[in-house]
Amino acid sequence: MATAAVAMHSATPTRRRKPCWAGTPEIYFAKPIDNSRLVKVEDPRRSREMKQFAIALGCLFVLVMTYTWQHFKAIEYGYQVERLKFQRDGLGEENRALKLEEASLRSPGRIDTIARQMGMQPPQAGQVIPMDSALPDAGGPVMARAVGFSVVSVP
């Protein structure tokens, strides 16, 4: 065996390597070990420590998950608030446009022009009777009457 080692050693370049071990080589023999008859004795102190550790770890997990859930809900609500603000601004703009349109549709000049195009004329004197006549006794009971209404006659 020594000759084989010398032959291999001479085949390598002239550089000499230092041996990684000094002295005699160690030889290991595999020995099968049968642990099937061993019984592990449970340590109650170690068991209690592991239970406490598991409970502490569970509490920490619950706290971290609660914080994470609240954080993501806050972000979600922030987006929802921004979306609703944008929607509110759009509805406010639409409301202003509708009020402007209502004001233009209610203008007396426009109504008068459309009425004249339809062939209507302003009422003549005596055609309109005001409905708001003075009540005789404002504090007492009032009986229904068919008096005090406006009548417009058409010729």
C-alpha positions as CSV (number, residue, x, y, z in Angstrom):
1,M,0.0,0.0,0.0
2,A,2.9,2.3,0.7
3,T,4.2,1.8,-2.8
4,A,0.8,2.8,-4.3
5,A,0.8,5.9,-2.2
6,V,4.4,6.7,-3.4
7,A,3.5,6.0,-7.0
8,M,0.5,8.3,-6.8
9,H,2.5,10.9,-5.0
10,S,5.2,10.9,-7.7
11,A,2.5,11.3,-10.5
12,T,1.6,14.7,-9.0
13,P,3.7,17.8,-9.7
14,T,6.8,18.3,-7.7
15,R,5.0,20.4,-5.1
16,R,4.7,18.7,-1.8
17,R,1.6,18.9,0.3
18,K,1.6,18.8,4.0
19,P,-0.2,15.8,5.4
20,C,-3.5,16.7,7.1
21,W,-2.8,14.3,9.9
22,A,0.2,13.4,11.8
23,G,0.8,10.1,13.3
24,T,-1.0,6.8,12.8
25,P,-4.3,6.8,10.9
26,E,-7.5,6.2,12.8
27,I,-9.8,3.4,11.7
28,Y,-13.5,3.4,12.5
29,F,-15.7,0.3,12.6
30,A,-19.5,0.6,12.1
31,K,-21.3,-0.9,15.1
32,P,-25.1,-1.4,14.8
33,I,-26.8,0.0,17.9
34,D,-30.2,-1.4,18.9
35,N,-32.2,1.2,20.8
36,S,-35.6,-0.5,20.4
37,R,-35.7,-1.5,24.1
38,L,-35.0,2.0,25.4
39,V,-37.8,3.9,27.0
40,K,-37.5,7.7,27.2
41,V,-38.4,9.1,30.6
42,E,-40.3,12.4,30.3
43,D,-38.9,15.3,32.3
44,P,-41.9,17.2,33.9
45,R,-39.8,20.4,34.3
46,R,-38.9,20.4,30.6
47,S,-42.5,19.6,29.7
48,R,-43.8,22.6,31.7
49,E,-41.2,24.9,30.1
50,M,-42.2,23.8,26.6
51,K,-45.9,24.4,27.4
52,Q,-45.1,27.9,28.7
53,F,-43.0,28.6,25.6
54,A,-45.8,27.3,23.4
55,I,-48.4,29.5,25.2
56,A,-46.1,32.6,25.0
57,L,-45.4,31.9,21.3
58,G,-49.2,31.5,20.7
59,C,-49.9,34.8,22.4
60,L,-47.2,36.6,20.4
61,F,-48.7,35.1,17.2
62,V,-52.2,36.3,18.1
63,L,-50.8,39.8,18.9
64,V,-48.9,40.0,15.6
65,M,-51.8,38.8,13.6
66,T,-54.1,41.3,15.3
67,Y,-51.7,44.1,14.6
68,T,-51.4,43.0,11.0
69,W,-55.1,42.7,10.5
70,Q,-55.7,46.2,12.0
71,H,-52.9,47.6,9.8
72,F,-54.3,46.2,6.6
73,K,-57.9,47.2,7.6
74,A,-56.7,50.7,8.2
75,I,-55.1,50.7,4.7
76,E,-58.3,49.3,3.2
77,Y,-60.4,51.9,4.9
78,G,-58.1,54.7,3.8
79,Y,-58.6,53.6,0.2
80,Q,-62.3,53.4,0.7
81,V,-62.4,56.9,2.2
82,E,-60.5,58.3,-0.7
83,R,-62.8,56.5,-3.2
84,L,-65.9,57.9,-1.3
85,K,-64.3,61.4,-1.3
86,F,-63.8,61.2,-5.0
87,Q,-67.4,60.0,-5.5
88,R,-68.7,62.8,-3.2
89,D,-66.8,65.4,-5.3
90,G,-68.2,64.0,-8.5
91,L,-71.7,64.0,-7.1
92,G,-71.3,67.6,-5.8
93,E,-70.2,68.7,-9.3
94,E,-73.2,66.9,-10.8
95,N,-75.4,68.6,-8.2
96,R,-74.0,72.0,-9.2
97,A,-74.6,71.3,-12.9
98,L,-78.2,70.2,-12.1
99,K,-78.9,73.3,-10.1
100,L,-77.6,75.5,-12.9
101,E,-79.8,73.6,-15.3
102,E,-82.8,74.0,-13.0
103,A,-82.1,77.7,-12.7
104,S,-82.0,78.1,-16.5
105,L,-85.2,76.1,-16.9
106,R,-87.0,78.2,-14.2
107,S,-86.1,81.6,-15.7
108,P,-89.2,83.7,-16.2
109,G,-87.9,84.9,-19.6
110,R,-87.6,81.4,-20.9
111,I,-91.0,80.4,-19.6
112,D,-92.6,83.5,-21.2
113,T,-90.9,82.8,-24.5
114,I,-92.1,79.2,-24.6
115,A,-95.7,80.2,-23.5
116,R,-95.9,82.8,-26.3
117,Q,-94.7,80.2,-28.8
118,M,-97.5,77.9,-27.7
119,G,-100.0,80.8,-28.3
120,M,-100.6,81.8,-24.7
121,Q,-101.1,85.4,-23.6
122,P,-100.7,87.2,-20.3
123,P,-103.9,87.5,-18.2
124,Q,-106.1,90.5,-18.8
125,A,-107.2,92.8,-15.9
126,G,-109.9,91.1,-13.9
127,Q,-109.1,87.6,-15.0
128,V,-107.0,86.8,-11.9
129,I,-108.6,86.8,-8.4
130,P,-106.1,86.5,-5.5
131,M,-106.7,83.5,-3.2
132,D,-105.3,85.0,-0.1
133,S,-108.3,86.8,1.4
134,A,-108.2,88.0,5.1
135,L,-109.5,85.5,7.6
136,P,-112.1,87.0,10.0
137,D,-111.0,85.3,13.2
138,A,-107.5,83.7,13.1
139,G,-107.8,82.2,16.6
140,G,-111.0,80.3,16.4
141,P,-112.1,77.3,14.5
142,V,-112.4,77.7,10.8
143,M,-115.2,76.1,8.7
144,A,-114.4,75.0,5.2
145,R,-115.8,77.4,2.5
146,A,-115.6,77.5,-1.3
147,V,-114.8,81.2,-1.2
148,G,-111.4,82.8,-1.8
149,F,-109.8,81.1,-4.7
150,S,-108.4,82.4,-8.0
151,V,-110.2,81.9,-11.3
152,V,-108.6,82.5,-14.6
153,S,-111.1,82.8,-17.5
154,V,-110.1,82.0,-21.0
155,P,-111.9,83.9,-23.8
